[in-house]
Structures are given as C-alpha cells and as structure tokens.
Amino acid sequence: MTKATSRTRTLVLVMRRGLSTSPDHVQTMLDLDIRTHLLTVDTEPWANDPRFASVRRLPHDADQRDFVKAAVETARERDASAVVTFIEPDIEIVEEANAELGLDWAIPEAARICRDKHRQRMFLAEHDIPSVWFHPVTDIESAVEAATARGLPLMVKPTRAAASDCVELVSDADRLRASLKVIQGYIESGRNFYFSGAPESWAVLEEYLPGEEITLDGVVLDGQFVLGGVHNKKHSAGPHFEEDLYTLPFKTPEHEAEVAGIAARITRALGVKHGLFNAEMRQDAEGRYRVIEFSIRVSGGHVYRHIKDVYAIDFVRMFLRAACGESVEDILAQENQKQPPRMTVCAKVIYRNGRVVRNSVGEAMHSPYLRTYFPVAKPGTDVVSGENGFDFTGLLSVWHPWQPGQDPAVVHDVARTLAEKLDVEVVDETQGQKAP
C-alpha cells in the first residue's frame, strides 16, 4: 500500500503526440490519484478526456519555447510538483521547464544530448562507453568523401528521429546521396516534432554492428539505476530496419548484468538523479554489446506494460512517485522489485502501404493470447513501410505461458498468427489493390 502524503499528487504531462499508445502510463497516473494537467497540441482530440484534471492545447506549430513557458505557467497555477513526458520529442521541453521551476533533478543538457545522435556519440566517446565509429553529416558530398575513406557499407541516420525513420544501411555512394536527401526532406517536413529547424549536423554515419539488438528500460532514483527489463528485437541485416517482435524475457539473461552496467554508466555520466531511461544496444562481431542510442524516457508502445506483466516491477510508477516528491526510501520499500519471469510477451508492429480503410482488433479479440491492440492509424490515414518509411498501422501485444529456456520463436509465432486475425484493410491506391 502506498503511504499517504500530505500534498495532493499533481503533475503536468507534456505530450504533443503519442497519447493513443500510452494508455498504460496514464492509467498509472490515475491509479496513483495524480491530478494530471495535460499540455498538448490543438490537433489532438483530448480536450474533454476525463483522465485529466485539465487540458491545455497550444497551436500545432507552437515552438518548444512556447511549450516550456506554458508548462511552467501550468505547473505554478496548479501547484504541480514537476513536469513529465513519455515521448522522445518532448524531453527537452520537460527538462527546461523543471529547471525553471527550480527542481534540483532537472537536466536540460542531458536532454539535449539525448535528442541528438551526434551529441550522443561524442558523449559516449568522452566517457569511454562502448560505442561505434561515427561521422557527423553537415553536407552530402563531404559525407560521401568520409564514407568512401572509411569504407562502405555504413549506417545512415538522422540526428533527431526515432523508430528507425530514415535509417538505412547503404552500400554505395549513390545510395548514400539518395538516403541523405530523404533525411533532408524529412527535416523540412517537420514530421513528429523531431526537428525544429536544421542543426549544423543533421545526420550521422555509423559503422554497422551485425549482432543481436536489444532495448533496455529502467528508472533512476536518487542517482541509482534500477533495471526494468531487456527486450530482444527482430534481427535485421538491413538495408532498412523495422521495429518489430519486441520480446520478453531476455533470451540471454547471462548478458543482463553487462547491459545494465552500461546503462548505469550512461545515467551516472548524464547526471540523472530521478528519471526514466532507455537504451538500445547491438552486439558487435565478437558478441560485445555497444550502444546504438539512449534517452531519458521510456520506450514507446507496449514495452512498459510488458515489463510489468513479465517481471512485476512498475518502474514508471516508481518514477512518478519520485516526481511527486516522495521519499525514494519509501518508494523502494513499498513497490515491487524485479521478479523472475512469469510469462512471455511479444509486441508485433503492423506495417502496411496505402490508405487505411479499417483497423480494429477483429477476430483476434477471442484469443486467450491477446493482450491488447492499438489501432494507431485511423481510417482514411495514409501509411507507408519498408523503403518508404515506418508508419505504425497498429501495435499488437500478445502473452503466452513460458518455461526457462523457451525459444522466443514460440511467442513470435503466436504474434504472427494473431496479426492475421486483426481486421486491418489498407488499400494501395497506386496499385489498385489491398495491401498485404
């Protein structure tokens, strides 16, 4: 049972997008009886959502500074303890607002590092944390020269994006030029609030790591990193990298201490006192994990709930209590610690090309293995996948009994089978047919 506090729990939640795939996070705020004041954009449909004590909507084209100002104003008006978010594009807003509110755990510079993959690479090199060769891109032809000198193939990434958007393994100079032009178009579009203007280094070249990829999530309390869980991800050799088949338990638990130790080194070097944390890592040819990227937020989609389902630890709840000003000693004494696995889970992303006609759970609803389905793309929405991009049409979550040593392929097969029972119709109008 949570210890009663004399002050009403009150937080400002900044979410310019992503609320439709964060119901578990918001439910935890409700369960904690937090008075949550939402700050979002005027194109989002949450004005009368009863989960929130108030909703303030700014114009879609409002800049980050406008949101920082609004977050600080709202926090002061509502006597909120802090400002929080669950999505990557808003971490700078949150940390700057908390700094202006005088919170000693606000870390605006850490947020700026996390939001820029070039800065991340420099940070990792400075602190001797396992990373990869990299080269910042300021113009296309200089990048081609650097890539030719290093040797192709190489990874190409925008500095400020997520979910593998515009990420490609390129094998020749012409493809490198084309990939970088795609990133330039992505920046100009202003899509998903990732870029606000073009930074000097707007893309990065990196060496390719051939091994298994993982995503790790946890929480930092009073400077100590607490592991939530480590998901395995679908292995891909490129050239494009779909985010898919996020699976627990971690299939090589003997590596858990290694990757958790790397995460703890990053959070210490960033100066995190209280906060959520995510890192993606991949094994090199010798099997050693190296950091792909990291951020002071939780992974999106089903990851948070999966960790609760499998390990019983609620690391988001822990963070929210700390953000409300509660004693870390009480939090650690009262909340579940990470337990041995009690099931297996898998998140399958539904990708399509075309215009969405229908998108719902369909006959999959009747399976005991269905955990939930997020129909991300509404009917009438155009979606792309593969070399065209990585729009999420839907996010499927399944759970299944588990025994130690069980092959993750078991739950992968369950996820693939249930995905076929979803009621998803997407018409590729360029081909005049339903997308597969």
Backbone hydrogen bonds, N-H to C=O, Kabsch-Sander energy under -0.5 kcal/mol:
donor,donor_aa,acceptor,acceptor_aa,energy
11,L,35,R,-1.9
12,V,82,A,-2.2
13,L,37,H,-2.2
14,V,12,V,-0.6
14,V,84,V,-2.8
15,M,13,L,-0.6
15,M,39,L,-2.3
21,T,18,G,-0.9
22,S,19,L,-1.7
26,V,22,S,-1.9
27,Q,23,P,-2.4
28,T,24,D,-1.8
29,M,25,H,-1.4
30,L,26,V,-2.0
31,D,27,Q,-3.0
32,L,28,T,-1.7
33,D,30,L,-1.9
34,I,29,M,-2.7
35,R,9,R,-3.2
36,T,34,I,-1.0
37,H,11,L,-2.4
37,H,35,R,-0.5
38,L,36,T,-0.7
38,L,54,S,-2.5
39,L,13,L,-2.9
40,T,56,R,-2.4
42,D,58,L,-2.2
44,E,41,V,-1.7
49,D,46,W,-1.6
52,F,49,D,-1.7
53,A,36,T,-2.4
54,S,36,T,-1.0
56,R,38,L,-2.8
58,L,40,T,-2.6
58,L,56,R,-0.5
62,A,59,P,-2.1
67,F,63,D,-1.5
68,V,64,Q,-2.5
69,K,65,R,-2.5
70,A,66,D,-2.3
71,A,67,F,-2.6
72,V,68,V,-2.4
73,E,69,K,-2.4
74,T,70,A,-2.6
75,A,71,A,-2.5
76,R,72,V,-2.3
77,E,73,E,-2.6
78,R,74,T,-2.4
79,D,75,A,-0.6
79,D,76,R,-0.5
80,A,75,A,-2.5
81,S,10,T,-2.7
82,A,10,T,-0.6
84,V,12,V,-3.0
90,D,87,I,-0.9
91,I,88,E,-1.6
94,V,90,D,-2.1
95,E,91,I,-2.4
96,E,92,E,-2.3
97,A,93,I,-2.3
98,N,94,V,-2.6
99,A,95,E,-1.9
100,E,96,E,-2.1
101,L,97,A,-1.6
102,G,99,A,-1.4
103,L,98,N,-2.4
106,A,103,L,-1.4
111,A,107,I,-1.8
112,R,108,P,-2.0
113,I,109,E,-2.0
114,C,110,A,-2.5
115,R,111,A,-1.8
116,D,113,I,-1.4
117,K,159,T,-2.2
120,Q,116,D,-2.3
121,R,117,K,-2.0
122,M,118,H,-2.1
123,F,119,R,-2.6
124,L,120,Q,-2.7
125,A,121,R,-2.2
126,E,122,M,-2.5
127,H,123,F,-1.8
128,D,125,A,-1.2
129,I,124,L,-2.5
135,H,205,L,-2.1
137,V,203,A,-3.1
138,T,136,P,-0.6
143,A,139,D,-1.6
144,V,140,I,-2.1
145,E,141,E,-2.1
146,A,142,S,-2.3
147,A,143,A,-2.7
148,T,144,V,-2.4
149,A,145,E,-2.2
150,R,146,A,-2.2
151,G,147,A,-3.2
154,L,170,V,-1.8
155,M,206,E,-3.2
156,V,168,E,-2.4
157,K,204,V,-1.9
159,T,202,W,-1.5
165,D,162,A,-1.7
167,V,164,S,-1.7
168,E,156,V,-1.9
169,L,239,P,-2.3
170,V,154,L,-2.6
170,V,168,E,-0.7
176,L,172,D,-1.9
177,R,173,A,-2.5
178,A,174,D,-2.2
179,S,175,R,-2.6
180,L,176,L,-2.4
181,K,177,R,-2.0
182,V,178,A,-1.7
183,I,179,S,-1.8
184,Q,180,L,-2.1
185,G,181,K,-2.0
186,Y,182,V,-2.1
187,I,183,I,-2.4
188,E,184,Q,-2.2
189,S,185,G,-1.6
190,G,186,Y,-0.8
190,G,187,I,-1.0
191,R,186,Y,-0.8
193,F,190,G,-1.3
194,Y,191,R,-1.6
202,W,137,V,-1.6
202,W,200,E,-0.8
203,A,137,V,-1.0
204,V,157,K,-2.6
205,L,135,H,-2.9
206,E,155,M,-2.0
207,E,133,W,-1.8
211,G,283,Q,-2.4
214,I,281,M,-2.7
215,T,231,H,-2.1
216,L,279,A,-3.1
217,D,229,G,-2.3
218,G,277,F,-2.1
219,V,226,V,-2.3
220,V,275,G,-3.2
221,L,224,Q,-2.2
223,G,273,K,-2.6
224,Q,221,L,-2.0
225,F,223,G,-0.5
226,V,219,V,-3.3
227,L,225,F,-0.5
228,G,217,D,-2.5
229,G,217,D,-1.8
231,H,215,T,-2.8
232,N,247,T,-2.3
233,K,213,E,-1.8
234,K,244,D,-2.6
242,E,240,H,-0.5
244,D,242,E,-0.8
245,L,347,A,-0.6
246,Y,347,A,-1.6
247,T,232,N,-2.5
247,T,245,L,-0.5
248,L,345,V,-1.8
255,H,252,T,-2.6
256,E,253,P,-1.6
259,V,255,H,-2.1
260,A,256,E,-2.6
261,G,257,A,-2.0
262,I,258,E,-1.7
263,A,259,V,-2.2
264,A,260,A,-2.3
265,R,261,G,-1.9
266,I,262,I,-2.0
267,T,263,A,-2.5
268,R,264,A,-2.2
269,A,265,R,-2.2
270,L,266,I,-2.2
271,G,267,T,-1.0
271,G,268,R,-0.6
272,V,267,T,-2.3
275,G,220,V,-2.0
277,F,218,G,-2.1
278,N,295,S,-2.6
279,A,216,L,-2.0
280,E,293,E,-2.8
281,M,214,I,-1.8
282,R,290,R,-2.3
283,Q,212,E,-2.1
284,D,288,R,-2.4
287,G,284,D,-2.0
290,R,282,R,-2.3
291,V,130,P,-2.6
292,I,280,E,-3.4
293,E,280,E,-1.5
295,S,278,N,-2.6
297,R,295,S,-1.3
303,V,300,G,-1.1
306,H,302,H,-2.7
307,I,303,V,-2.2
308,K,304,Y,-1.7
309,D,305,R,-3.0
310,V,306,H,-2.6
311,Y,307,I,-2.6
312,A,308,K,-1.8
313,I,307,I,-0.6
315,F,313,I,-0.7
318,M,314,D,-1.8
319,F,315,F,-1.9
320,L,316,V,-2.7
321,R,317,R,-2.2
322,A,318,M,-2.0
323,A,319,F,-2.9
324,C,320,L,-1.4
325,G,322,A,-1.9
326,E,321,R,-2.2
331,I,327,S,-2.3
332,L,328,V,-2.7
333,A,329,E,-1.6
334,Q,330,D,-2.1
335,E,331,I,-2.4
339,Q,311,Y,-2.5
342,R,310,V,-1.1
344,T,400,H,-2.7
345,V,248,L,-1.8
346,C,398,V,-2.1
347,A,246,Y,-2.3
348,K,346,C,-0.6
348,K,396,L,-2.6
350,I,394,G,-3.0
351,Y,349,V,-0.7
354,G,383,V,-2.7
355,R,427,V,-3.0
356,V,381,T,-3.0
357,V,425,E,-3.3
358,R,425,E,-1.5
360,S,423,D,-1.6
363,E,421,K,-1.1
364,A,361,V,-1.3
364,A,421,K,-0.9
365,M,362,G,-1.5
366,H,363,E,-1.6
367,S,364,A,-1.9
370,L,367,S,-1.3
371,R,397,S,-2.9
372,T,397,S,-1.5
374,F,395,L,-2.7
376,V,374,F,-1.8
377,A,393,T,-2.2
378,K,376,V,-0.5
380,G,356,V,-3.5
381,T,378,K,-2.1
383,V,354,G,-3.3
388,N,385,S,-1.6
389,G,386,G,-1.4
391,D,384,V,-2.1
393,T,350,I,-2.3
393,T,391,D,-0.8
394,G,350,I,-1.2
395,L,374,F,-2.2
396,L,348,K,-3.0
397,S,372,T,-2.7
398,V,346,C,-2.4
399,W,369,Y,-2.2
400,H,344,T,-2.3
406,Q,403,Q,-2.2
410,V,407,D,-2.1
412,H,408,P,-2.0
413,D,409,A,-2.3
414,V,410,V,-1.5
415,A,411,V,-2.4
416,R,412,H,-2.5
417,T,413,D,-2.4
418,L,414,V,-2.5
419,A,415,A,-2.2
420,E,416,R,-1.2
421,K,418,L,-1.5
422,L,419,A,-0.9
423,D,360,S,-1.7
424,V,422,L,-1.3
425,E,358,R,-2.2
425,E,423,D,-0.5
427,V,355,R,-2.7
428,D,426,V,-0.6
428,D,433,Q,-2.9
429,E,427,V,-1.2
431,Q,428,D,-1.3
432,G,428,D,-1.4
433,Q,428,D,-1.5
435,A,426,V,-4.3
